Amino acid sequence: MELDDLREKIDEADEELLNIISERLSLMPKIATIKQSQNISINQEIREKEVIEKIRKKAVQRDLNPDFIEKIIIEIILESKKIQQKNMEKI
């Protein structure tokens, strides 16, 4: 396989990552609505810890650096909470 072929595969993987992140973040307005209607805080520390722990375990199973993967999921969680906050302010 040539370098250009590998780069094309990387580009495809990047596109998939963007699609998955977009799909995940698109759920945040609905989650914000539910949380607000049920008077639930945006910050759910127990849930966040569960998500991070689960992701770390799955990272290890795939021979990925769990610290690296944790940093990524934390950033996604932070962005998710920002979107929820913006949506709660609109409601």
N, C-alpha and C positions, 0 to 999 in steps of 0.2 A: 504494500500500500504506500502510495506517495504522500508527501507532506501536504499537498493541496487536498487530497482525499481526506486526510485526517482532519484538516482544518474545516473542511465542509461538514464532517461529522460533529465537530465541536460547535459549529454554527447552528446545526440542527438541534443539538442538545441545549444550547443557549435559548433557542426559540421555545423549546419545550418547557424549560425552566420559567421563562416569562409567562407562558400560558398558564402554568400551574399556579404561579404566584398571583397572577391576575384573577384566576378562578377563586383562589382562597380569599383574596381581599374583597372580591365582589360580594362575598357573604356577609361582610361587616355591617352594612346598613341594616340588614334584616336582624342581625344579632343585636345591634344597638337598639332597635325598636323593641325587641323582646325584653332586653335588659331594662330599658326605661319603663316599659309597661309593668314589669314585675319588681321595679325598684331594686334592681341588682346593680352593683358597682361594676364599672368597666374593669377595674383591677380585680382579677381573680387569681390570687397568688397560688392557691392550691392547684387549680387547673393548669396554670403556667408551669409549675414545677412538674406536674404529671406529664405534660406535653414534652418538656425538655428531657425528662428522664427517659421517656419512651423513644424519643428521637436519638438520644445518645446510645441507647441499647441497639437500635436499628443501625446506627452508624457503625458500631463495632462489628455487628454481624456482616456488614458489607465491606469490612476492612477500611473504613474511613476514619479519619481523626475525629473523635467525638467532640473535642474542644472546638475545632473548626466548625463542625456542624451546629454545635450549640450557639456559637456566635451568629451564624446565619439565622437560625430560628428565633433567637432573641430579637434580632432586627426586624424580622417579619412580625413578631408579636407586637413590638413597639409601633410599627406602622399600622397594624390592625387596630390597636387601641386609639391611635390618632384619628383614624377613619371613624371609629365608633363615637369618639368625642365630638367630632364635627357633625355627625348625623344626629346626635342627641341634642346639640345646640339648635338644630333646625326644627326639631319636633316641638 
